[in-house]
Amino acid sequence: MSRYTKPQSYSPFQIWEHCTFYLAGVVAEKLLCEQKGVDSSTVRIAERDIHDAENYANLLSQEQAQEALKNSEAWAWKILRDPDCWRSLEALAAQLIEKHKLMGAETRDAVLLAFSVS
């Protein structure tokens, strides 16, 4: 994963960043299954997100696409296994359950609040 750097603000997403974005939802669902003791292979996991990640990866050669998907999923696992990031995701999920929709400022506030209690 050495070719992959952290996303940079205000620059267009690279293909691997798009893939990571979509695969993060898949990884989050798998992590939740893991935490709840559920076999994730028995649950329908974000099929649309997988399809969207594959569409971005298919803009590359076949070998590069496979590498991008593998590395993007690994990056998503690394991010979401971080306790602060997972806590932020849980805070966002709680807000979405409560409000059904979040605006940019509400999203930022939920994440900042989650980080402030760490």
N, C-alpha and C positions, 0 to 999 in steps of 0.2 A: 504494500500500500504506500510505498515511499513516494510514488508519483502524485499521490493525492494529498492535497493540502487542505487546510480548513477553508471553508467558503469565505470569500472576501465580500465585504459590504459594497453595495453600489456598483457591482460589476455583474455582467450577465452570468447566469449559472452555466457551468460547464455540464457536459452530458452526465458525468459521474455524479454531479451534485443533484441533478434532476432525478437520477436513479435512486440516490440515497434518500431524497425527499419522499419518493413513492414507497420505497422499501421500508422506511421507518415505520409506517403504519402496519405493515406486515409483521415486522419485528416486535412492535409494541403489542400486537395481538398475541403473538407467540409467547412473549414474556408474561403477559397477563395469564395465559393458559398455564404456563409453568408455575406461576405463583399460586394459582388456584388448584393445582394438581390435576389439570385437564390435559389429555393428550391432544396436542394441537392438530394432529393429523386427522382427528375426528371432527374438526370444526372447519367451517368454510372460512378461510383466511383471506381477506382483502384481495379477491381475485382481480378486481379492476385495477388496483394499485400495481399488482404484479404485471399486468398487461401494459399499463402506462410506462412502467420502468423498462420493460422489454422494448417498447416502441422507441424510447429515447436511445437505448443501447443499440438498436438496429440501425442507427445512423452511422455506426462505426463498422469496421470490418468484423467478420464473425469472431475472430480471435480476440479482438479488442472489446467486442460486446460482452463476451463471456467473462473477460477479466474485469470489465467495468461493473457488471452485475455482481460478481463475486466480491469484489472490493467494496462496492457500495453497501452491500448487505453487511459485510464485516464492520464497516464504519458505523452503520446504523446500530448494530449490536453494541459496539464500544460506547457510543453516545448514550444509548438508552440504559445501559447497565450502570452508568454513573448515577449515584443516589440523588444528586441535586437535579439532574435532568429528569429522572423518573418522577421525582416529587413535583416538578414543574408540570410534567405531562398529566399527572394525577389531578393537580389543581385545575388545569385547563379542562380536563374531562368533567370534573365536578361542576365547573361553571357552565359548560355546554349542556350538561344534564339539567341544570337548574334553569338556564335562560334559552336554550335551544339555538342560540346564535350569539356570536361575540364580535364586537367591532375591534379594530386595531388597538385602541387604547385599553379596552377591557382585557384583551389578550396579553398585552404588555404588563398590565397591572397584576394579573393572575400569576404570571411567571415571576415578576419581581417579588411578589409576596411570598411565593414558594421558596425563592432563594434567600429571602430575609429571615426565614425561620430555620435555616440550616445551621 
